[in-house]
Amino acid sequence: MQDIDTSHALKNLIRLQELQSKQSELREQVEQTPGEIARLDEELAKKRKIVEEAEAAITHSGKERRQTEAEVEDLRRKLAHYRDQLMQVKTNTEYQAMLHEISFVESKISEREDFILEQMLESDELDRKLAEAQKIFEEEEKVTLAKKKELEALVIESGSGLEEVEEERARIESIIPVEFLARYQRIAAVRDGLAVTKVLNHSCEACHVRLRPQLLAELRTNRQIILCENCNRILYYSDA
């Protein structure tokens, strides 16, 4: 009768370990998901910033171009004024001085018009970069929204699963004899929550220490609470 009780208790301890491991896994999913969502938002924000910077560059370039065009208009008005004055000068010295002023303004106009042409070419490149950045952002945004929905659904599913596991764990703990449960809890407390482990390839699956043949023979019956001689975890044998 003692063997039957012990065998039944061992089965419940194995189930308790499965539930505890599942509980830890689900709790980790729930706890890590907000951080993962925040990371996705941060990565998307970086892509959005690239778009905003490209838009700002276009705005700045347009403003600078308009200013340059205004400068050219001022220079053209000044040039027209100088040409009018050229017809009114009295001496050759004044005439030569006026020609010099006209030549200087013409060179400034040519210089500023060349700069406007450069700005137009730069504007085309900025437009291309903005279109590329917007495309990347839109694609990233779709992927991010889809991933966030998956993660949010996972949180809900994990939360629901966690409640079920906790209820089942409480039920299993209530039917395990006190002395067996206490031993399980003591081992779990010092072994990172892993108190029960199976035999794999004639060794303890947790610490990988090879077991003695006699111990293996006793374990095959799964009728006793047998501890690993190395890590002191509860061992059980599984045909699978």
C-alpha positions in Angstrom: 0.0 0.0 0.0 2.9 2.3 0.8 4.3 1.6 -2.7 1.0 2.5 -4.3 0.7 5.7 -2.3 4.3 6.7 -3.1 3.8 5.8 -6.8 0.7 8.0 -6.9 2.5 10.8 -5.1 5.4 10.6 -7.5 3.0 11.0 -10.5 1.5 14.0 -8.8 5.0 15.5 -8.1 5.9 15.0 -11.8 2.7 16.7 -12.8 3.3 19.5 -10.3 6.8 20.1 -11.8 5.2 20.3 -15.3 2.7 22.8 -14.1 5.4 24.9 -12.3 7.5 24.9 -15.4 4.6 25.9 -17.6 3.6 28.6 -15.0 7.1 30.1 -15.2 7.0 30.1 -19.0 3.7 31.8 -19.1 4.6 34.3 -16.5 7.8 35.2 -18.4 5.8 35.7 -21.6 3.4 38.1 -19.8 6.3 40.0 -18.1 8.5 40.3 -21.2 5.8 41.3 -23.7 5.5 45.0 -22.6 9.2 45.4 -23.1 9.0 43.7 -26.5 6.2 46.0 -27.6 8.2 49.0 -26.3 11.2 47.8 -28.4 9.0 47.6 -31.5 7.7 51.1 -30.9 11.2 52.4 -30.4 12.4 50.9 -33.7 9.4 52.3 -35.5 10.1 55.7 -34.0 13.6 55.6 -35.5 12.1 55.0 -38.9 9.6 57.8 -38.3 12.4 60.2 -37.3 14.2 59.5 -40.6 11.1 60.5 -42.5 10.8 63.6 -40.4 14.4 64.5 -41.0 13.9 64.1 -44.7 10.8 66.3 -44.6 12.8 68.9 -42.6 15.6 68.8 -45.2 13.1 69.5 -48.0 11.5 72.3 -46.1 14.9 73.9 -45.4 16.1 73.4 -49.0 12.9 75.0 -50.3 13.3 78.0 -47.9 16.9 78.4 -48.9 16.0 78.3 -52.6 13.3 80.9 -52.2 15.7 83.1 -50.4 18.3 82.7 -53.2 15.6 83.4 -55.9 14.7 86.6 -53.9 18.4 87.6 -53.9 18.5 87.1 -57.7 15.4 89.3 -58.1 17.1 92.0 -56.0 20.3 91.7 -58.1 18.3 92.0 -61.3 16.6 95.2 -60.1 20.0 96.5 -59.1 21.4 95.6 -62.5 18.5 97.4 -64.3 19.2 100.4 -62.1 22.9 100.4 -63.0 22.1 100.1 -66.7 19.8 103.1 -66.5 22.5 105.1 -64.7 25.1 104.1 -67.4 23.2 106.2 -69.9 23.5 109.2 -67.6 27.2 109.3 -66.7 29.2 112.2 -67.9 32.8 111.1 -67.8 34.7 108.0 -68.9 35.8 107.3 -65.4 32.2 107.2 -64.2 31.4 105.1 -67.2 34.1 102.5 -66.4 33.2 102.5 -62.7 29.5 101.8 -63.7 30.6 99.0 -66.1 32.6 97.5 -63.2 29.5 97.5 -61.0 27.3 96.0 -63.7 29.9 93.2 -64.3 30.1 92.5 -60.6 26.3 92.2 -60.3 26.1 90.1 -63.4 28.6 87.7 -61.9 26.7 87.6 -58.7 23.5 86.8 -60.6 25.3 84.0 -62.5 26.7 82.6 -59.3 23.3 82.6 -57.5 21.6 81.1 -60.5 24.2 78.3 -60.5 23.4 77.8 -56.9 19.7 77.6 -57.6 20.4 74.9 -60.2 22.3 73.0 -57.6 19.4 73.4 -55.2 17.0 72.0 -57.8 19.2 69.0 -58.3 19.5 68.6 -54.5 15.7 68.9 -54.1 15.2 66.0 -56.5 17.6 63.9 -54.4 15.9 64.9 -51.2 12.5 64.0 -52.7 13.9 60.6 -53.6 15.2 60.0 -50.1 11.9 61.1 -48.6 10.0 58.7 -50.8 12.3 55.9 -49.9 12.1 56.7 -46.1 8.3 56.9 -46.3 8.1 53.5 -48.0 10.4 51.9 -45.5 8.4 53.5 -42.6 5.0 52.4 -44.0 6.3 48.8 -44.5 7.8 48.8 -41.0 4.6 50.2 -39.5 2.5 47.4 -41.0 4.9 44.8 -39.7 5.1 46.5 -36.3 1.3 46.7 -35.9 0.9 43.1 -36.9 3.6 42.0 -34.4 2.0 44.1 -31.6 -1.4 42.5 -32.2 0.2 39.1 -32.0 2.0 40.0 -28.7 -1.1 41.6 -27.2 -3.1 38.4 -28.1 -0.3 36.3 -26.6 -0.5 38.3 -23.4 -4.3 37.6 -23.2 -3.8 34.0 -24.0 -0.9 33.6 -21.6 -2.8 35.3 -18.8 -5.7 33.0 -19.3 -3.5 30.0 -19.5 -1.7 31.2 -16.3 -4.9 31.3 -14.4 -5.7 27.7 -15.5 -2.3 26.5 -14.6 -2.4 28.1 -11.2 -5.7 26.6 -10.4 -4.5 23.1 -11.5 -1.3 23.5 -9.5 -3.3 24.4 -6.4 -5.4 21.3 -6.9 -2.4 19.0 -7.4 -0.7 20.5 -4.3 -3.8 19.8 -2.2 -3.7 16.1 -2.9 0.0 15.5 -2.5 1.0 14.2 1.0 2.5 17.0 3.1 5.9 15.4 3.6 6.3 14.8 -0.2 5.2 18.4 -1.0 7.5 19.8 1.6 10.5 17.9 0.1 9.5 19.1 -3.4 9.4 22.7 -2.3 12.7 22.5 -0.4 14.5 21.1 -3.5 12.7 23.6 -5.9 13.8 26.5 -3.7 17.5 25.7 -4.1 17.4 24.3 -7.7 15.8 27.2 -9.6 12.4 25.7 -9.4 13.4 22.3 -10.9 12.8 19.7 -8.2 11.7 16.7 -10.4 13.6 15.5 -13.4 13.6 12.3 -15.5 16.3 9.8 -16.3 17.8 10.3 -19.8 20.4 7.9 -21.3 21.0 6.4 -17.8 21.8 9.9 -16.4 20.0 12.6 -14.5 18.6 14.9 -17.2 19.2 18.0 -15.0 22.9 17.5 -13.9 23.9 14.8 -16.5 25.6 12.7 -13.9 25.4 9.0 -14.8 23.4 6.8 -12.4 24.4 3.6 -10.8 22.9 0.4 -12.3 21.2 -0.5 -9.0 19.6 2.9 -8.8 18.4 2.7 -12.4 16.8 -0.6 -11.6 14.9 0.9 -8.7 13.9 3.9 -10.7 12.3 1.8 -13.5 9.5 0.9 -11.1 8.6 4.5 -10.3 7.4 3.3 -6.9 9.8 5.2 -4.7 11.0 8.8 -4.1 14.6 8.5 -5.3 17.0 11.5 -5.3 19.9 12.1 -7.7 23.0 11.4 -5.7 24.6 14.4 -7.3 22.0 17.2 -7.4 19.5 15.8 -4.9 16.6 16.3 -7.4 13.7 13.8 -7.4 14.2 11.3 -10.2 11.7 9.4 -12.3 11.9 7.0 -15.2 10.1 7.5 -18.4 9.7 4.9 -21.2 9.3 7.8 -23.6 
